[in-house]
Amino acid sequence: MSNRAESFLVGLVGDGVTPSLTPYMHEREGDVQGLRYLYRPIDLIELGLPGQAVGGLLAGARSLGFNGLNITHPCKQLVLDYLDEVSSDARCLGAVNTVVIRDGRFIGHNTDFSGFAAALATGLPGATLDRVVQLGAGGAGSAVAYALLTAGVRALDLVDTDVARCAARAAELAGFFPGRTVTARTTAELPQLMPLADGLVHCTPVGMAAHPGLPLDVSLVESRHWVADIVYRPIDTELVRAARAKGCEVLDGGRMAVGQAADAFRIFTGREPDAERMRSHFLDLVAAEEVAA
């Protein structure tokens, strides 16, 4: 027997979102849980709309009975102006990627941060977190850095080619986490930083299918390091493969992608997702893509 509470309509707003695997993950989990669950990409490029249109799209979604929207580039900051309530973590990050529509109100969350936190806990349980080097301090990198500090990292070295952005983010994070050490570094400092680090987290586009390569000199990576990548297309990036070959514990980018999706599913539905089942489906989707390519 079905009722309105078991029916969900959600979407994903952003540039170039039509190929996203997120709708399939959500819909499959909904199917397994016996829900009527529809998830539709709302691609700004295909619609010829700027990021500033996110406010109108939110209003339209509310009028059409949507339960919520995931939000991605270039709207994660822009959407803040249209929300009635924002979670404390999303407020600190200054970015929202999940908006639930409840009783006519827009409530914003950030599952980039919580998705990586879940990935770290499940994919690298027991990882030493005294000192970590992170490559990339952009939007996704900011959320990952916040997650690392939330997880207990005591000293975080942020490395980015945009020196001003890196310094601003490091100072902001240090303010959120008093008693921790957050420093802005340059790529030239990596030979000095890596011998001091327990782990390495990669948050730049390098390694994506369109940007192949390695984000650092892999000779700096030692077998004692754990290595996490947030790139998941391909799932086995050059960095993941190189680190695994050295004997490192590795965390592929699919863990964060699934963590984001699982948290958003929970927010939208109030149901507990099976994250490992969602990961299995995600890996099937990625493998099918790679075969097709």
Backbone hydrogen bonds, N-H to C=O, Kabsch-Sander energy under -0.5 kcal/mol:
donor,donor_aa,acceptor,acceptor_aa,energy
6,E,3,N,-1.8
7,S,4,R,-1.8
8,F,36,R,-3.6
10,V,38,L,-2.7
11,G,68,G,-1.1
12,L,40,R,-1.8
13,V,70,N,-2.8
14,G,42,I,-1.6
15,D,73,H,-2.8
17,V,14,G,-0.7
20,S,17,V,-2.0
25,M,21,L,-1.8
26,H,22,T,-2.4
27,E,23,P,-2.7
28,R,24,Y,-2.4
29,E,25,M,-2.1
30,G,26,H,-2.5
31,D,27,E,-2.5
32,V,28,R,-2.4
33,Q,29,E,-1.8
34,G,31,D,-1.6
35,L,30,G,-3.1
36,R,6,E,-2.4
37,Y,35,L,-1.0
38,L,8,F,-2.7
40,R,10,V,-2.2
42,I,12,L,-3.8
43,D,41,P,-0.5
44,L,14,G,-2.3
44,L,42,I,-0.6
47,L,43,D,-2.0
48,G,44,L,-0.9
48,G,45,I,-0.7
49,L,44,L,-2.6
53,A,50,P,-1.9
54,V,51,G,-1.9
55,G,52,Q,-0.8
57,L,53,A,-2.2
58,L,54,V,-2.3
59,A,55,G,-2.1
60,G,56,G,-2.4
61,A,57,L,-2.6
62,R,58,L,-2.3
63,S,59,A,-2.1
64,L,60,G,-2.0
65,G,62,R,-1.1
66,F,61,A,-2.8
67,N,9,L,-3.4
68,G,9,L,-0.9
69,L,99,V,-2.5
70,N,11,G,-3.5
71,I,97,N,-2.4
72,T,13,V,-2.6
75,C,72,T,-2.4
79,V,75,C,-2.4
80,L,77,Q,-1.3
81,D,78,L,-1.2
82,Y,79,V,-2.0
83,L,80,L,-1.2
84,D,106,F,-2.2
85,E,106,F,-1.6
87,S,108,G,-2.5
91,R,87,S,-2.4
92,C,88,S,-2.2
93,L,89,D,-2.1
94,G,90,A,-1.5
95,A,90,A,-1.4
96,V,76,K,-2.2
97,N,109,H,-1.9
98,T,109,H,-1.7
99,V,69,L,-3.2
100,V,98,T,-0.5
100,V,107,I,-2.5
101,I,67,N,-2.8
102,R,100,V,-0.7
102,R,105,R,-2.3
105,R,102,R,-2.2
107,I,100,V,-2.4
107,I,105,R,-0.6
108,G,85,E,-3.0
109,H,98,T,-2.6
114,S,110,N,-1.0
115,G,111,T,-1.8
116,F,112,D,-1.8
117,A,113,F,-2.1
118,A,114,S,-2.3
119,A,115,G,-2.0
120,L,116,F,-2.8
121,A,117,A,-2.0
122,T,118,A,-2.4
123,G,119,A,-3.1
124,L,120,L,-1.7
127,A,124,L,-1.8
132,V,155,A,-2.4
133,V,199,G,-2.3
134,Q,157,D,-2.9
135,L,201,V,-3.0
136,G,134,Q,-0.6
136,G,159,V,-3.5
142,S,138,G,-2.7
143,A,139,G,-1.5
144,V,140,A,-2.3
145,A,141,G,-2.7
146,Y,142,S,-2.1
147,A,143,A,-2.1
148,L,144,V,-2.7
149,L,145,A,-2.2
150,T,146,Y,-2.2
151,A,147,A,-2.1
152,G,148,L,-0.5
152,G,149,L,-0.8
153,V,148,L,-2.3
154,R,129,L,-1.6
155,A,130,D,-1.6
156,L,181,T,-3.2
157,D,132,V,-2.8
158,L,156,L,-0.7
158,L,183,T,-3.0
159,V,134,Q,-2.8
160,D,185,R,-1.3
163,V,161,T,-1.2
166,C,162,D,-2.4
167,A,163,V,-2.4
168,A,164,A,-2.3
169,R,165,R,-2.4
170,A,166,C,-2.4
171,A,167,A,-2.2
172,E,168,A,-2.1
173,L,169,R,-2.7
174,A,170,A,-2.4
175,G,171,A,-1.5
176,F,172,E,-1.5
177,F,173,L,-1.9
180,R,177,F,-1.9
181,T,154,R,-2.6
182,V,180,R,-0.6
183,T,156,L,-2.5
185,R,158,L,-3.7
189,E,186,T,-1.6
190,L,187,T,-1.5
192,Q,189,E,-1.3
193,L,189,E,-1.9
194,M,190,L,-2.6
196,L,193,L,-1.4
197,A,193,L,-0.7
197,A,194,M,-1.0
198,D,131,R,-3.3
199,G,131,R,-1.1
200,L,226,W,-2.4
201,V,133,V,-2.6
202,H,228,A,-2.8
203,C,135,L,-3.1
203,C,201,V,-0.5
207,G,211,H,-4.0
208,M,205,P,-2.3
209,A,233,R,-2.0
211,H,208,M,-1.3
218,V,216,L,-0.6
220,L,217,D,-2.2
221,V,218,V,-1.5
225,H,222,E,-1.6
226,W,198,D,-1.5
227,V,249,E,-2.6
228,A,200,L,-3.0
229,D,251,L,-2.7
230,I,202,H,-1.6
237,T,235,I,-1.0
241,R,237,T,-2.7
242,A,238,E,-2.5
243,A,239,L,-2.7
244,R,240,V,-2.4
245,A,241,R,-2.2
246,K,242,A,-1.1
247,G,244,R,-1.4
248,C,243,A,-2.4
249,E,225,H,-0.7
251,L,227,V,-2.3
253,G,231,V,-1.1
255,R,252,D,-1.5
256,M,252,D,-0.5
257,A,253,G,-1.9
258,V,254,G,-2.5
259,G,255,R,-2.3
260,Q,256,M,-2.8
261,A,257,A,-1.9
262,A,258,V,-3.0
263,D,259,G,-2.2
264,A,260,Q,-2.3
265,F,261,A,-2.6
266,R,262,A,-2.1
267,I,263,D,-2.2
268,F,264,A,-2.8
269,T,265,F,-2.4
270,G,266,R,-2.5
275,A,273,P,-0.9
278,M,274,D,-2.3
279,R,275,A,-2.3
280,S,276,E,-2.2
281,H,277,R,-2.1
282,F,278,M,-2.6
283,L,279,R,-2.8
284,D,280,S,-1.7
285,L,281,H,-2.2
286,V,282,F,-2.6
287,A,283,L,-2.4
288,A,284,D,-2.3
289,E,285,L,-2.1
290,E,286,V,-2.3
291,V,287,A,-2.3
292,A,288,A,-2.3
293,A,289,E,-2.3
